[in-house]
Amino acid sequence: MNAAGFPPPVDEVPPRPAAPRPTRPDDAERSRGIQRATMVALAINAVLAASQVVIGLFANAFSLVADATHTLSDLLTDMLVLIAGRRSADPADTNHPYGHGRIETATTLLLGAVLAAVGIGFLWTSGLRLQHMDAQPALHPAALAMAVFTLAAKEGLFHFTLAAGRRLKAPMLEANAWHARSDAASSLVVAAGIGGSLAGYPFLEPLAAALVGFQILQMGVRLGWKAVRELIDTGLSEADLARLRRTILDTPGVIGLHDMRTRRMADRVLCDAHVQVEPRLTVSEGHRVSDAVYLRVRAAHPEVQDVLVHIDPEDDRVLQAVPPGPLPERSEIVATVREVLGPQGPSPQRIQIHYLGHRVDVEIMLPASTPAETLDRLSERTEAWLATHPRYRSMSFFVQIAP
């Protein structure tokens, strides 16, 4: 404690501009990466769709033409991802104060629904083909070559897009990658069906379609559920929360933590927490503790975009006692202090008020010239006054002994 009776300040922390930069790509770079990966997917799908239609019509492979239709649908989803990748990087505005990251989440949900629909379509189609296996037309071997080439191209596109999505932490790119995998699966079904027909085993195609359809449906449901959990503000896992709590509690000046909440927005995490500090810290010192928490969380957890810190002088979860009445505001407390000091008493240089445990503690700094006899009378008068005013727990007077 110093001469005035106040606690020493917490350890010095660096100013906020010195915060370590997060290790993830910035929004503009990330947006460009998403657009580049999507443009590659657009080009490959356009070439494959045109080739499948030409070869399918030439070789009487109607399944290849149907797969081309599926590929054309991918062009639409790729365009959707491209637009979302640009829009999600837009800065925050009045209507979207937290940014536009949820555009990616909505796109991921839509792509998950598309995957689920494709899986159901495969299951349905495979059942119909099992009932009409004798209706398969004669095929040209060129159809098999095109199906194998399409399978290789789609599988390569899947790995390329998935790697880009993980590198950029873009769930919608990952969803689009799995959409490319569903296309590779459909190409595998087509290749198996054409190869089986050429070898005399037409039943291979519907069986493979049923298996792949179930896998695609499962993947679509998983991606869709992940997006739904984000849209309803599902928090981080317990393991991630434990690491985040440890970072906050290890910050100098923090003595407690409660009511911590988290939620995701695309590749980012938003966090707010009630941080407990020593109850008699000044506003400026409490603010520095808040800055220290912010800096440490951003440095140790790059995925956390923002930390809203609420400073508490006490753990307000355990305050169960009924307050004796509405607590007085500062203007009323200042008038009360002047009344206790009396008309001939010294003029206070500073008045600090602490609202703790539904009671009021008041600390008054008096000038060094205050006579000792005045302080003795003031002590007796204050003790008597506090006995009749239950809303006040203490009223302490300090004399300044140094400028």
Secondary structure, 3 states (H helix, E strand, C coil): CCCCCCCCCCCCCCCHHHCCCCCCCCHHHHHHHHHHHHHHHHHHHHHHHHHHHHHHHHCCCHHHHHHHHHHHHHHHHHHHHHHHHHHCCCCCCCCCCCCCCHHHHHHHHHHHHHHHHHHHHHHHHHHHHHHCHHHCCCCCHHHHHHHHHHHHHHHHHHHHHHHHHHHHCCHHHHHHHHHHHHHHHHHHHHHHHHHHHHHCCCCHHHHHHHHHHHHHHHHHHHHHHHHHHHHCCCCCCHHHHHHHHHHHHCCCCCCEEEEEEEEEECCEEEEEEEEECCCCCCHHHHHHHHHHHHHHHHHHCCCEEEEEEEEECCCCCCCCCCCCCCCCCHHHHHHHHHHHHCCCCCCCCEEEEEEECCEEEEEEEECCCCCHHHHHHHHHHHHHHHHCCCCEEEEEEEECCCC
